[in-house]
Amino acid sequence: MPDPVSRLTSARILVGDSLEAVNRLVYGRGWGDGLPVIPPTPERVERMLGALPGHAPQESLGQMPPRWGEATVEKLAINAVMAGCTPAAFPVVVAATRALLEPQLNLYAVQATTNPVAPLCVVNGPIAEELDINSGLGAFGQGWWANATIGRALRLVLLNVGGGRPGILDRATQGQPAKYTFCVAENEAESPWEPLHVERGLPQEQSAVTLLGVAGTLNILDLGSKDAEGILTMVAGSMTALGSNNMLLGGAPVVALCPEHAAILAREGLSKADVKRELFRRSQVPLGRFARENQALIASYREALLGHPGPATPVPVADRPEDIQVIVVGGAGPHSQFLPSFGGDSMPATRPVEV
């Protein structure tokens, strides 16, 4: 009987039999994110590959910028092991990598920019519950194995396959904590609207991932609003920061509504499309409020939308209402979040998860 790991083709490195020795090697060669990793032994990698039995280890999903490394299934498995993923989560990592390579996401710019942008992975469908991916209280935070390790696996793939090493090909001026891990499930059970993947054309029963280039998070605290008018006013007002990427460049900003805020909006008969239209209308800022030099930049960057604007010309946070991405995330409490995106050169990408 052949060696069960003989089909693995990646170069093997012999290192001392200790976690410390492995992590010194990984850190010294720039293969990690600064946190300890699980040693990617051939046996562990083979178990990870077993979650996708119909795919050869050297099957390539494509070349990943900016280094243009070949994103083979085996390389994804190696990074998933290092991140601490379970084999059951590996199909999500593969689907998310496929989404990262979709042209509209513009991964080259996302990886190499001075902006702090990081890909957010939103998981929908049955697999979110099967893997226990957090969509409720603290979903964007710590303490959940699946969220942490799936997001971390993608970051290690971006680093080791795509070459997004900080200070070298990743030129982010300051970066952000989401560059460690950024994965969440949508709270479909408490959402009054269709889930993100259904909105983007997939069946309800299909597990899927959507990748979005996100530049940060802004908490929206609304303790007082008890109706849609109040919620929309507070959320839209939070979207109008003059320095956000979206004000200067358009794009696909994300509004992550808590279940409480979403329920208030839906109770007054607003669909998700209605919410997007209202947020688009209310989050416009007169061009004259921007610094003079930035007025000229906005007029140039968004000429197709604004034409020849004057100081009173309203500048919207996105080019179209449907470009605003609305999801429901979180648990009890009056806190939603605004997540500005990278800009008009990077738009969301959705791929089904192969189970």
N, C-alpha and C positions, 0 to 999 in steps of 0.2 A: 504494500500500500504506500502511495507517495506521501511525503511529508506534508501535513495539512497546511503548512505555511510556505511551501515551495513556490506557490504561484505569486508570492509577493516579490516585487522587483526593485523596490527602493533600496538604496545603499544602506548597509547595516553598520553600526558603529558599536564596538565593544567598549563598555565603560564599567567602572567599579560597581559592585552590587550594593548600592545604597542610593536612597532617594536624594541625598545631598550631592552625591557625585553626578547624578543625572542632571539635577537642576543647575549645578555649576556649569556643566557643559552647555545646557540649553541657554542659560543667561549669557555665557561668554560668547556664544555664536550668534546672539541676537535672534533666537528662535522663539522667544517667549514674550509674555506681556508684563513681566516683573513679578508675577505670582508663581508659586510652585506648580509644577505640571505633573501629570501622571506619566510615567515612562511608557512610551509607545512601543512596547515589545511586539515581536511578530505575532505572538499568540493573541494579544489584546487587539491588534489591528485586524487580524483575521476574524475575531468575534464581531468586531464592528462591521466588517464587510458582509458578514452573514446576514445582516439586516436587509441587504439588497442583493439577494442571491442571483438575480438575472443580469448583473452587471460585472464585467471584467474589471479587475483592479486598474488596468491601464486605460480604461474608457475615459475619454476627455470630455468635460463639459464646455471647454473653450479655454482661451488664454485670458489671464486675469491681469489687468493693468494696475499700476503703471510699469511693472517689470515684465509683464506679459508671460508670466509663468504658466505652465500647462496645469489646469485644474483637473487632475485625474481623480477618479473615485478613491483610489488608494491614498493619495495625498490628503483628501478630505477626511478619510478615516483616521489617518495618523494624527491630524490636528484635532479631530473629535475626541480621540483617546486622551491626548494631552490636556484637553479642556475639562475632562471628567464626564463627558457625555455617556449615557447608557446606549447600548446598541439600538434600543427601541426609538431613540431620538434621532438616530442617524438619517433616516429619510427626510426629516425636517431640515437638517443641515444641508443635504444635497439639494432639496427643492429651493432653499433660500439662496444657495450659491448660484443656481440657475437664474434666479431672479436678479441677483447682483450683476450678472453678466448681460442682462437685457439692455439693449442700446439706450432706451429712454432714461434709464437710471444714471447713465453717464459716469460709470465707476472711475474712469480715469480722473475726471475732475474731482469727484468725491474723495478719492484717495490722496491726490497730490496737492490739493488746495491749501492756502493759508487759513481757510475757514475751519472752525472746530467740528465740522459736520461728521456724523457717524450714521451708519445705516441702522435704522430701527426695523426689527423684524416683528410683524404682527401676525399671529397664528390664529386661524379660524377653522371651524369644523370639528368633527368628532375627535381628531387626534389631540386637540388641546386638552380635553378632559382625560383621554387615555394616558397622556404623559404627565398629567397634573401640572400643566402650565398655568401659572397664576394669572387670573384676570380680575381678581377682586381687591380686597384691602392690600395696599402696599405693592401692587402689581409691578410698578416701575422700580421697586426697591429691592432690598436684599432678602435672603432667607428662603429662596425657592430653587431647588436643584435644577429643574428643567429650564427655567428662565435663565438662570446664571450660566449653565454649561452650554446651552445651545447658542446663546449670544456670544459667549466666550469662544466657542469653536469657530464661529464666523469671523471673529476678530483675528484669531490665529491664522485662519486661511487667508484673510486679507494681508496679514503680515508676511507669512511664509511662502505663499504662492504669488500674491500680488505685489509683494515687496514694499508694503506700506509701513516702513520702519520709521519711527519718529526721528525727525531731524535729518533724515536722508531723503527718501522719496515721499514720506508723509511730512508736509511742510506746514502743518497747522501751527499758527502763532502761539496759541495757548492750549489747544485741545480741550477735552471735556471728559468727565468720568464715564460717559456712555461709550467711550472708546475701549473700555474693558469689556462690557457686555451690555446688550440693548435688545431684549426680547420680551414680549408680552403677549398674552392672549386677549382677544376682545371678549368682554363680558356679554356674550350672546344671550345668556339666560335672563339678564336684567335689562337688556336693550329693548326699547319699544319699536325699533326699526330693523330693516334687513341688515345682516352682517356685512362687513366690508367686502368679503370675497364674493358674496351674492351680488352686491352692488356692482362689482367689477366683472360680472358675467359668469360666475361658476355656480353649480348647483349647491343648495343648502347642505346636502350630505357629503359634499366633497371637502376633504381637508386641504388647506391651502396656506400659503404664506404670502404676505405682501411686504416688500422692502421699500423703505422711504428714507431719503437722505435728510437727517434732522440735525439742526444746529444747536439745540438746547431745549430746556423746558422752563416754562413760567407758570407758577401756581396761580390759579384764579380763585380767590376766596370770595364767596358771595354768601354772607350770613343772613342777609335781609330779604332777598328777592323771593317772592312767593308766586310770581307769574312769569309768563314767557317774556313780556316786555323787559322786566328787570334782568332776567338771565341774559337775554340777548344784548342788552346795554352793557353789562359787565364784561361779557366774553368779548364782544366786538371792541370795546375800549382797550382790553388787554392785548388785542392783536395789532394795535396801531403804534407800537414802538418805532420811532423814526429810524433807528439803526438796525432793524431786523433785515435779514437778507431779502425777505419777501417784499418789503416796501421798496427796496431799491431794484430788485430783480424779478419780482413775480414768483411763480413757482407753485408748489403744492403744500401750503402750510397745514398742519395737523391740529385739530381741536379734539382733545380727549375729554369728553364729558363724563362726569360721574353719573351713576344711575339716578341720583336724586334730581340733578339738573335736567337730564334727558327725560325723566318722567314728567316734570313740569311742562316742558316744551310739547311733549306728545299729548298730554292731557288737554291742551288747548288746540289740538288738531293739527299741529305742525308735523309734516313729514320731514325726513332727513333733507330732501331737496329744498323744502321751505326754509329750513334752518340755514342751509348753505347760502341761499339767496339773501336772507336777512343779514347774515354775517358779512357777506360781500358788500351789501349796500351800506351797512353801518360802519364798516372798518376802512373808510376812505378818508384820506388826509389831504388837505389842500397843498399843492406843490410849494406854495410860498412859506410853509412852515419848516421846510428843510433848509439847511445851510446852503448858501449861494452855489458853492461848487457842486454840492450834491444835487441841486436842482438841475444843473446841466447834465450830470451823469444820468439821472433818472430819465430826463428827456431823451437822452441818447439810447440808453439801455431798453427803454420801453416805448420807443418811437412808434412801433406798429400799433400799439394800443392807444397811446395818448395823442398821437399826431404832433401838432406844434403847441404844446401846453403853455399856459400862462400861470401866474401865481395862484389863481383861484381854481385851477384845474384839479379835480379830485384824483388822487393816486390810490388805486385799490391794492389790497394786500395780495391779490392774485389776479390773473388776467380774466378768469371766468369764475362764476360761482361754483361750478362743478369741480374746479381745481382744488377747492378747500376739502380736505379729508376729515370727515367726522367719524369718530369711533366712540364706543362706550367702554370705559375702563374704570375699575375701582370698586369700592364698597361704600359703606355708610359714611355720610359726611358731605358738607357743601363745598367740596374742592374739585374743580376741574383743572385742566392744564392746556396751555397753548404751546405748541412745539413748532417754532419757525423752521422752515425747510431750507434747503441749500439755495434754491433759486430756480429760475425757469429752465436752466440747462439740465436739471435732474428731476424726473417725474417718476411716480410710483411704478413698481413692477410686481405683478402677481403670478405665482406659479402653483399648480396643484402639487400636493405631496403624494408620492408613490408609496402606497401601503401594501 
